[in-house]
């Protein structure tokens, strides 16, 4: 047995999905439609979507936050895992992308669980804080513009209850976080975020090599 996480070959990844993935038909249909979208690279992978749903169930979440919706795969996966009275506050700026999401939320019968806010996410998060909703959320998923990752994280941490969980996507950035020649703004932002959260004693922390890298942080 090796002392490090396993890099998955295509055949091994296919095997993992074959014995693990339990993807509802509505999620599969959404994923297949999104695979034809020009920005399909932003799609949440099915194994990651299932993992987020499992996390939500493990912590008994009823009130969740999503920053970055795209076509709605992750929000749909989470909404399906929530109890009937559960709620997802979803933040995005694109009417076009989220129109696809809305269609599938409706088809899956969970549209009543998802409140979509079409505005810059920082505005929505600040409004939630101003409304006195600090400490009332159980779970937050951050997967939006990388330059604001730390701002999204700080506000999400305020909105979470103690014991609440934040999941942050793309923290390995296709391996580019360790490429010294890559000095793009997004890469620099992710490197800075990873370093800062590593030093943040307000949370318990683990980064896992799921999909493009996922950081999990539990509020102390």
FIPA-259591 format. One record per residue: x negated, y negated, z of N, C-alpha, C in turn; residue number from 1. Coordinates in steps of 0.2 Angstrom, whole numbers, padded with zeros to 4 digits, m for minus. Example, Ala and Ser with C-alpha at 12.3 -4.5 7.8 and 13.67 -1.06 7.14 Angstrom:
% FIPA-259591
m0066,0028,0039,m0062,0022,0039,m0066,0016,0039,1 .
m0064,0011,0035,m0068,0005,0036,m0064,0000,0039,2 .
END
This chain:
% FIPA-259591
m0004,0006,0000,0000,0000,0000,m0004,m0006,0000,1 .
m0003,m0011,m0004,m0007,m0017,m0005,m0005,m0022,0001,2 .
m0009,m0027,0002,m0008,m0032,0007,m0005,m0038,0005,3 .
m0002,m0038,m0001,0001,m0044,m0004,0008,m0042,m0007,4 .
0012,m0048,m0009,0018,m0046,m0012,0017,m0044,m0019,5 .
0021,m0040,m0022,0021,m0036,m0028,0023,m0041,m0034,6 .
0019,m0041,m0039,0021,m0045,m0045,0024,m0040,m0049,7 .
0030,m0042,m0051,0035,m0037,m0055,0034,m0037,m0062,8 .
0032,m0031,m0065,0032,m0030,m0072,0039,m0030,m0075,9 .
0040,m0031,m0081,0047,m0031,m0084,0051,m0024,m0083,10 .
0047,m0019,m0084,0051,m0012,m0082,0053,m0012,m0075,11 .
0048,m0014,m0070,0050,m0014,m0063,0055,m0019,m0061,12 .
0055,m0025,m0064,0061,m0029,m0063,0067,m0026,m0066,13 .
0067,m0023,m0071,0073,m0020,m0074,0076,m0015,m0069,14 .
0071,m0011,m0066,0073,m0006,m0062,0076,m0009,m0055,15 .
0073,m0014,m0053,0076,m0018,m0047,0083,m0020,m0048,16 .
0084,m0023,m0054,0091,m0025,m0055,0096,m0019,m0056,17 .
0093,m0013,m0059,0098,m0008,m0060,0100,m0004,m0053,18 .
0096,m0005,m0048,0098,m0002,m0042,0100,m0007,m0036,19 .
0100,m0013,m0038,0102,m0018,m0033,0107,m0023,m0035,20 .
0107,m0025,m0041,0112,m0030,m0043,0119,m0028,m0044,21 .
0124,m0031,m0040,0131,m0030,m0040,0134,m0037,m0043,22 .
0134,m0038,m0049,0136,m0044,m0052,0143,m0044,m0054,23 .
0147,m0048,m0051,0154,m0048,m0053,0155,m0050,m0060,24 .
0160,m0048,m0064,0161,m0049,m0071,0161,m0057,m0072,25 .
0164,m0061,m0068,0164,m0068,m0069,0157,m0071,m0069,26 .
0153,m0069,m0065,0146,m0071,m0065,0142,m0069,m0071,27 .
0143,m0063,m0073,0140,m0060,m0079,0142,m0064,m0085,28 .
0148,m0066,m0085,0151,m0070,m0091,0148,m0077,m0091,29 .
0147,m0080,m0085,0144,m0086,m0085,0137,m0086,m0087,30 .
0134,m0081,m0084,0126,m0080,m0086,0125,m0080,m0093,31 .
0129,m0076,m0096,0129,m0074,m0103,0130,m0081,m0107,32 .
0135,m0084,m0105,0137,m0091,m0109,0131,m0096,m0108,33 .
0128,m0096,m0102,0123,m0101,m0101,0116,m0099,m0104,34 .
0116,m0092,m0105,0109,m0090,m0109,0109,m0093,m0116,35 .
0115,m0095,m0119,0115,m0098,m0125,0114,m0106,m0125,36 .
0114,m0109,m0119,0114,m0116,m0118,0107,m0119,m0119,37 .
0106,m0125,m0122,0099,m0127,m0124,0095,m0128,m0117,38 .
0098,m0129,m0111,0094,m0130,m0105,0094,m0123,m0101,39 .
0095,m0118,m0104,0096,m0111,m0101,0090,m0110,m0096,40 .
0085,m0113,m0096,0079,m0111,m0092,0081,m0113,m0085,41 .
0086,m0118,m0084,0088,m0120,m0077,0093,m0115,m0074,42 .
0095,m0110,m0077,0099,m0105,m0074,0097,m0101,m0068,43 .
0101,m0101,m0063,0099,m0096,m0058,0099,m0089,m0060,44 .
0094,m0085,m0058,0094,m0078,m0060,0099,m0074,m0056,45 .
0101,m0069,m0059,0106,m0065,m0055,0104,m0062,m0048,46 .
0098,m0060,m0048,0095,m0057,m0042,0095,m0063,m0036,47 .
0093,m0069,m0039,0093,m0074,m0034,0100,m0076,m0032,48 .
0104,m0076,m0036,0111,m0078,m0035,0114,m0073,m0029,49 .
0113,m0067,m0030,0115,m0062,m0026,0112,m0063,m0019,50 .
0105,m0064,m0019,0102,m0065,m0013,0105,m0071,m0009,51 .
0106,m0077,m0012,0109,m0083,m0009,0116,m0081,m0006,52 .
0120,m0077,m0010,0126,m0075,m0007,0125,m0070,m0001,53 .
0120,m0066,m0001,0119,m0062,0005,0117,m0066,0011,54 .
0113,m0071,0010,0111,m0076,0015,0117,m0079,0018,55 .
0121,m0082,0014,0127,m0085,0017,0131,m0080,0021,56 .
0132,m0074,0019,0135,m0069,0023,0132,m0068,0029,57 .
0125,m0067,0029,0121,m0065,0035,0122,m0071,0041,58 .
0122,m0077,0039,0123,m0082,0044,0130,m0084,0045,59 .
0135,m0081,0042,0142,m0083,0044,0143,m0090,0041,60 .
0141,m0092,0036,0142,m0099,0034,0149,m0100,0032,61 .
0152,m0106,0033,0158,m0108,0031,0158,m0115,0027,62 .
0153,m0118,0028,0152,m0125,0025,0145,m0126,0022,63 .
0144,m0126,0016,0138,m0126,0012,0137,m0132,0008,64 .
0131,m0133,0006,0129,m0139,0002,0125,m0136,m0004,65 .
0126,m0139,m0010,0122,m0137,m0016,0120,m0144,m0019,66 .
0113,m0144,m0020,0111,m0150,m0024,0108,m0148,m0030,67 .
0111,m0149,m0036,0110,m0147,m0042,0114,m0141,m0044,68 .
0119,m0142,m0048,0124,m0137,m0050,0123,m0134,m0057,69 .
0121,m0138,m0062,0120,m0135,m0069,0127,m0132,m0071,70 .
0127,m0126,m0073,0133,m0123,m0075,0136,m0119,m0070,71 .
0134,m0119,m0064,0138,m0117,m0058,0137,m0110,m0056,72 .
0131,m0106,m0058,0130,m0099,m0056,0129,m0099,m0049,73 .
0125,m0102,m0046,0123,m0102,m0039,0129,m0104,m0034,74 .
0133,m0109,m0036,0138,m0112,m0032,0144,m0106,m0033,75 .
0145,m0103,m0039,0150,m0098,m0039,0148,m0092,m0035,76 .
0142,m0090,m0035,0140,m0084,m0031,0141,m0086,m0024,77 .
0139,m0092,m0021,0140,m0093,m0014,0148,m0094,m0013,78 .
0151,m0097,m0017,0159,m0098,m0016,0162,m0091,m0015,79 .
0160,m0086,m0019,0163,m0079,m0019,0161,m0076,m0012,80 .
0156,m0078,m0009,0153,m0075,m0003,0156,m0078,0003,81 .
0159,m0084,0002,0162,m0088,0008,0169,m0085,0010,82 .
0171,m0086,0016,0178,m0084,0018,0183,m0089,0014,83 .
0189,m0087,0014,0194,m0091,0010,0194,m0098,0012,84 .
0193,m0100,0018,0193,m0107,0020,0186,m0110,0020,85 .
0181,m0107,0017,0174,m0109,0016,0174,m0115,0011,86 .
0169,m0119,0011,0168,m0125,0007,0161,m0125,0004,87 .
0160,m0127,m0002,0154,m0129,m0005,0155,m0136,m0007,88 .
0150,m0141,m0004,0150,m0147,m0007,0144,m0147,m0012,89 .
0146,m0148,m0019,0141,m0148,m0024,0140,m0154,m0027,90 .
0133,m0156,m0028,0131,m0162,m0031,0128,m0161,m0037,91 .
0130,m0165,m0042,0127,m0166,m0049,0128,m0172,m0052,92 .
0125,m0174,m0058,0126,m0180,m0061,0129,m0179,m0068,93 .
0129,m0172,m0070,0131,m0171,m0077,0138,m0168,m0078,94 .
0142,m0172,m0081,0149,m0170,m0083,0149,m0164,m0087,95 .
0144,m0164,m0092,0144,m0159,m0097,0142,m0152,m0094,96 .
0137,m0152,m0090,0135,m0146,m0087,0140,m0143,m0083,97 .
0143,m0147,m0079,0148,m0145,m0073,0155,m0144,m0076,98 .
0156,m0146,m0082,0162,m0144,m0085,0162,m0136,m0086,99 .
0157,m0133,m0088,0156,m0126,m0089,0157,m0123,m0082,100 .
0154,m0126,m0077,0155,m0123,m0070,0162,m0123,m0068,101 .
0165,m0129,m0069,0172,m0129,m0067,0177,m0124,m0070,102 .
0176,m0123,m0076,0179,m0118,m0080,0179,m0111,m0076,103 .
0173,m0109,m0074,0172,m0102,m0071,0174,m0102,m0064,104 .
0173,m0108,m0061,0176,m0108,m0054,0183,m0107,m0054,105 .
0187,m0110,m0059,0194,m0109,m0059,0195,m0102,m0061,106 .
0192,m0099,m0066,0193,m0092,m0068,0192,m0087,m0062,107 .
0187,m0089,m0058,0186,m0084,m0052,0190,m0085,m0046,108 .
0194,m0090,m0047,0199,m0092,m0041,0196,m0095,m0035,109 .
0190,m0098,m0036,0187,m0101,m0030,0186,m0109,m0031,110 .
0190,m0112,m0036,0189,m0119,m0037,0191,m0123,m0031,111 .
0196,m0120,m0027,0198,m0124,m0021,0193,m0124,m0015,112 .
0188,m0120,m0016,0182,m0120,m0011,0176,m0124,m0013,113 .
0176,m0127,m0019,0171,m0131,m0021,0173,m0138,m0023,114 .
0170,m0143,m0019,0171,m0150,m0020,0165,m0153,m0024,115 .
0166,m0154,m0030,0160,m0157,m0035,0160,m0165,m0034,116 .
0154,m0167,m0033,0153,m0174,m0032,0148,m0176,m0038,117 .
0151,m0180,m0043,0147,m0182,m0049,0144,m0189,m0047,118 .
0138,m0189,m0045,0135,m0195,m0043,0128,m0193,m0041,119 .
0123,m0198,m0041,0116,m0196,m0038,0117,m0193,m0032,120 .
0113,m0187,m0031,0114,m0183,m0025,0112,m0187,m0018,121 .
0107,m0191,m0019,0106,m0195,m0013,0111,m0199,m0010,122 .
0115,m0202,m0015,0121,m0206,m0013,0126,m0202,m0010,123 .
0127,m0196,m0012,0132,m0191,m0009,0130,m0189,m0002,124 .
0124,m0187,m0002,0121,m0185,0005,0121,m0191,0010,125 .
0119,m0197,0008,0120,m0203,0012,0127,m0204,0015,126 .
0131,m0203,0010,0138,m0204,0012,0141,m0199,0017,127 .
0139,m0193,0016,0141,m0188,0021,0138,m0189,0028,128 .
0132,m0192,0028,0129,m0194,0034,0133,m0200,0037,129 .
0134,m0205,0033,0138,m0210,0036,0145,m0209,0038,130 .
0148,m0203,0035,0154,m0201,0038,0154,m0197,0044,131 .
0148,m0196,0047,0148,m0192,0053,0147,m0185,0052,132 .
0145,m0182,0046,0145,m0175,0045,0138,m0172,0047,133 .
0134,m0176,0050,0127,m0173,0052,0129,m0167,0057,134 .
0125,m0162,0056,0125,m0156,0060,0131,m0152,0059,135 .
0135,m0152,0053,0141,m0148,0052,0140,m0143,0047,136 .
0135,m0143,0043,0134,m0138,0038,0130,m0132,0040,137 .
0131,m0127,0037,0128,m0120,0039,0122,m0119,0034,138 .
0123,m0121,0028,0118,m0119,0022,0117,m0124,0017,139 .
0111,m0125,0014,0110,m0129,0009,0105,m0126,0004,140 .
0107,m0127,m0003,0103,m0125,m0008,0101,m0131,m0012,141 .
0094,m0131,m0013,0091,m0137,m0016,0088,m0135,m0023,142 .
0091,m0137,m0028,0088,m0135,m0035,0090,m0141,m0040,143 .
0087,m0146,m0039,0088,m0152,m0043,0081,m0155,m0045,144 .
0081,m0162,m0047,0075,m0165,m0049,0070,m0165,m0044,145 .
0064,m0163,m0046,0059,m0161,m0041,0056,m0167,m0038,146 .
0056,m0173,m0041,0053,m0179,m0037,0057,m0181,m0031,147 .
0063,m0179,m0030,0067,m0180,m0025,0068,m0174,m0020,148 .
0064,m0169,m0021,0064,m0163,m0016,0064,m0165,m0009,149 .
0059,m0169,m0007,0058,m0171,0000,0064,m0175,0002,150 .
0066,m0179,m0001,0072,m0183,0001,0078,m0179,0002,151 .
0079,m0174,m0003,0085,m0170,m0002,0084,m0166,0004,152 .
0078,m0163,0005,0077,m0159,0011,0078,m0163,0017,153 .
0076,m0169,0018,0077,m0173,0024,0084,m0174,0026,154 .
0088,m0176,0021,0095,m0177,0022,0099,m0170,0023,155 .
0097,m0165,0020,0100,m0158,0021,0098,m0156,0028,156 .
0092,m0157,0030,0091,m0155,0037,0095,m0159,0042,157 .
0096,m0165,0041,0101,m0169,0046,0108,m0166,0045,158 .
0110,m0164,0040,0117,m0162,0039,0118,m0155,0042,159 .
0112,m0151,0042,0113,m0144,0045,0114,m0144,0052,160 .
0117,m0139,0055,0118,m0137,0062,0111,m0134,0064,161 .
0109,m0134,0070,0104,m0130,0072,0105,m0122,0071,162 .
0100,m0119,0068,0101,m0112,0065,0104,m0112,0058,163 .
0105,m0118,0055,0107,m0118,0048,0101,m0117,0044,164 .
0102,m0115,0038,0097,m0113,0033,0097,m0117,0027,165 .
0091,m0119,0025,0090,m0122,0018,0086,m0118,0014,166 .
0088,m0117,0008,0085,m0113,0003,0082,m0118,m0003,167 .
0076,m0118,m0005,0073,m0123,m0010,0070,m0119,m0015,168 .
0073,m0120,m0021,0071,m0116,m0027,0065,m0119,m0031,169 .
0062,m0115,m0035,0056,m0117,m0040,0050,m0119,m0036,170 .
0049,m0116,m0030,0043,m0119,m0026,0036,m0115,m0029,171 .
0037,m0110,m0033,0030,m0108,m0036,0030,m0110,m0043,172 .
0035,m0113,m0046,0035,m0117,m0052,0031,m0113,m0058,173 .
0033,m0107,m0059,0030,m0103,m0064,0023,m0102,m0064,174 .
0020,m0102,m0057,0013,m0102,m0056,0009,m0108,m0057,175 .
0012,m0113,m0059,0008,m0119,m0061,0006,m0123,m0054,176 .
0009,m0121,m0049,0007,m0124,m0042,m0001,m0123,m0041,177 .
m0004,m0118,m0044,m0011,m0117,m0043,m0015,m0118,m0049,178 .
m0012,m0121,m0054,m0016,m0123,m0060,m0019,m0130,m0059,179 .
m0025,m0131,m0058,m0028,m0138,m0056,m0027,m0142,m0062,180 .
m0026,m0140,m0068,m0026,m0144,m0074,m0019,m0147,m0075,181 .
m0014,m0144,m0072,m0007,m0147,m0072,m0006,m0152,m0067,182 .
m0006,m0158,m0069,m0005,m0164,m0065,0001,m0168,m0067,183 .
0006,m0164,m0069,0013,m0167,m0071,0016,m0170,m0065,184 .
0021,m0175,m0066,0024,m0177,m0060,0028,m0172,m0056,185 .
0031,m0167,m0060,0035,m0162,m0056,0031,m0157,m0053,186 .
0025,m0155,m0056,0021,m0151,m0052,0018,m0154,m0046,187 .
0016,m0160,m0047,0013,m0164,m0041,0018,m0164,m0035,188 .
0025,m0165,m0037,0030,m0166,m0032,0031,m0160,m0029,189 .
0031,m0154,m0032,0032,m0148,m0029,0026,m0146,m0024,190 .
0020,m0147,m0027,0014,m0146,m0022,0015,m0150,m0016,191 .
0017,m0156,m0017,0017,m0161,m0011,0023,m0158,m0006,192 .
0028,m0156,m0009,0034,m0153,m0005,0032,m0147,m0001,193 .
0028,m0143,m0005,0026,m0136,m0001,0021,m0138,0005,194 .
0017,m0142,0004,0012,m0144,0009,0016,m0147,0015,195 .
0020,m0152,0013,0024,m0155,0019,0028,m0151,0023,196 .
0032,m0147,0020,0037,m0142,0023,0033,m0137,0027,197 .
0027,m0135,0025,0022,m0130,0028,0020,m0133,0035,198 .
0020,m0140,0036,0018,m0143,0042,0024,m0145,0046,199 .
0030,m0144,0044,0036,m0147,0047,0038,m0142,0053,200 .
0037,m0144,0059,0039,m0140,0065,0046,m0140,0067,201 .
0050,m0144,0063,0057,m0144,0064,0061,m0138,0062,202 .
0057,m0133,0058,0060,m0128,0055,0056,m0121,0056,203 .
0059,m0116,0056,0055,m0109,0055,0055,m0108,0047,204 .
0050,m0105,0044,0049,m0106,0037,0046,m0099,0034,205 .
0049,m0098,0028,0046,m0092,0024,0047,m0094,0017,206 .
0041,m0093,0013,0042,m0094,0006,0041,m0087,0003,207 .
0046,m0085,m0002,0046,m0078,m0004,0046,m0078,m0012,208 .
0043,m0073,m0015,0042,m0073,m0022,0049,m0071,m0026,209 .
0054,m0073,m0025,0060,m0072,m0028,0061,m0077,m0034,210 .
0062,m0074,m0040,0063,m0078,m0046,0057,m0083,m0047,211 .
0058,m0089,m0046,0053,m0094,m0047,0050,m0097,m0041,212 .
0051,m0093,m0035,0049,m0095,m0029,0054,m0098,m0025,213 .
0056,m0096,m0019,0061,m0098,m0015,0059,m0099,m0008,214 .
0059,m0105,m0005,0057,m0107,0002,0063,m0107,0006,215 .
0063,m0103,0012,0069,m0103,0016,0066,m0106,0023,216 .
0071,m0111,0025,0069,m0115,0031,0075,m0115,0036,217 .
0074,m0112,0042,0079,m0112,0047,0078,m0118,0052,218 .
0083,m0122,0053,0083,m0128,0057,0083,m0126,0064,219 .
0078,m0128,0068,0077,m0126,0075,0081,m0130,0079,220 .
END
